[in-house]
Amino acid sequence: MKIILTGGTGFVGASLQSALSQQGHEIVILTRRPGQQTQKNQSRPKLRFVHWNPLEEGAWQEHLKDADACINLAGEPIAAKRWTKTQKLKIIESRCDATQALVHAIQNLQKKPKVLINASAVGFYGPHGDEIITENEKPGSDFLAQTCKAWEAHAIRAQDFGLRVVRLRIGIVLEKGGGALQKMIPPFQFFMGGPLGNSRQWMSWIHRDDVVGLILWALENSQVSGALNATAPNPMTMKEFAAILGQVMRRPSFAVVPAFVLKALLGEMSDLLLKGQRVIPEKALRLGYTFKYSSLESALRAILFQ
């Protein structure tokens, strides 16, 4: 299968490109810095890095002509910087511009890919309490929800010209070398770890291996379309999450960080840590995906000790 991948050098994308290569697929990664990546991956002949700018037409569009599938993970990292007006605009535009450019290019093809798997996030649902959230829940109204709603709207357009579109609503991705754990582990290492805010907010987490697994599964499974929650079956409250992390690391979990401290440090971006949703991967479970890590403890032990 020939697969076009954007965001293929990021925290999830780098792991996905490796998994796709192991399965023998031909992969074209659209990136702003192809030369640097090509030098790192000279031993993988079925992997190509092609320059693209979603705001401009270019040679990247030629690679779509005989593609079987597109996977779009492109977007400015949500937690990279404080949410100034400029940064919020960058977060929205980086996602919408990339998706719109891909869909527009596909629309003009005579032979189109069969499937578009487009990243989104559980932030689509907005903040919630203890109620269980499935793919049927309506979007929220805060900044992240409106970002995800606009992002998905561009992807949905590909359905109009025959593509199977999967909107992957990704939770808190856990693995070494990035994501939430990279920021949570150091305080525990110094015996200063603990929950954030009131500790009752839900954390809909997922091991990176299962994000990759869900994408590979959705590529091959024609029954999968529409919204797909990429979260583990057992979300945790912040208090439970911190307690299990402390247990696995053999550290206490008592140093609560008050909400006002996070708000002072991070501004509006503190909502990422102080508000949450209890998201369940109802569609993945119903259609038969088997999670590698459904238990937080087993996921953390694999990440920290394997």
PEWOLIN-V900999 format. One line per field, one symbol per residue. psi: psi as a letter, one per 30 degrees, with the letter a starting at -180 (. if undefined). burial: # if it has 9 or more other C-alpha atoms within 8 Angstrom, else .. Layout:
psi: ???
burial: ???
//
This chain:
psi: kkkkklgfgaeeeeeeeeeeeffglkkjkklfieeeeeefhfgifgkkkkkkjffklafefeffegkflkjjgkkkkegelkileeeeeeeeeeeeeeeeeeeeeeefkejllfkjjkkalffeflklbfkkkaffkllagaeeeeeeeeeeeeefffffhgkjkkjjjkajkkllgaaeeffeeeeeeghglllkbfgfkkjjlkkeefeeeeeeeeefjffjlakjkillfillleeeeeeeeeeefhllifikjlefeeeeefbffffefflakikkieeeeeggkjkejfkeeeeeeeeff.
burial: .#######...######.###...#######..#..##.......#########.....##.##############.....##...##.###.##########.###.#..##################...###...##...#########.######...##############..####.######.#########.########.###.######....##.######.######.########..###..####..##..##.##..#############...#...##.######.#...
//
